[in-house]
Amino acid sequence: MKRVLLNADAAELSLAKKDMSKTKFAALVGCNKPLLSAYLAGKVAIRPCRRYKMQQILGLTFDELFV
């Protein structure tokens, strides 16, 4: 099974456009900031339920947000 990782550039660009901090984004997604940092660094694969929440919050498609 292929690991799904966050496209950090797309996520950070979307956060900047929405003027949202990483701390607030982590809270909305339901994780803590260190885990969000691990997602952004590509160290941890993201669970499907969190992927869906991220897509909804950032307004991006699966292909735009994940690699």
Residue pairs with C-beta under 8 A, 6 or more apart in sequence:
3 45
4 45
4 46
4 51
4 66
4 67
5 39
5 42
5 45
5 46
5 66
5 67
6 39
6 40
6 42
6 46
6 54
6 65
6 66
6 67
7 64
7 65
7 66
7 67
8 40
8 41
8 42
10 60
10 64
10 65
11 40
11 54
11 58
11 60
11 65
12 40
14 58
14 59
14 60
15 21
15 22
15 25
15 58
18 58
22 33
22 36
22 37
22 40
23 33
25 36
25 57
26 32
26 33
26 35
26 36
28 53
28 57
29 36
29 50
29 53
29 54
29 57
30 50
30 53
31 39
31 50
35 44
38 44
39 46
46 54
46 66
51 62
51 65
51 66
54 60
54 65
55 61
55 62
55 65
58 65
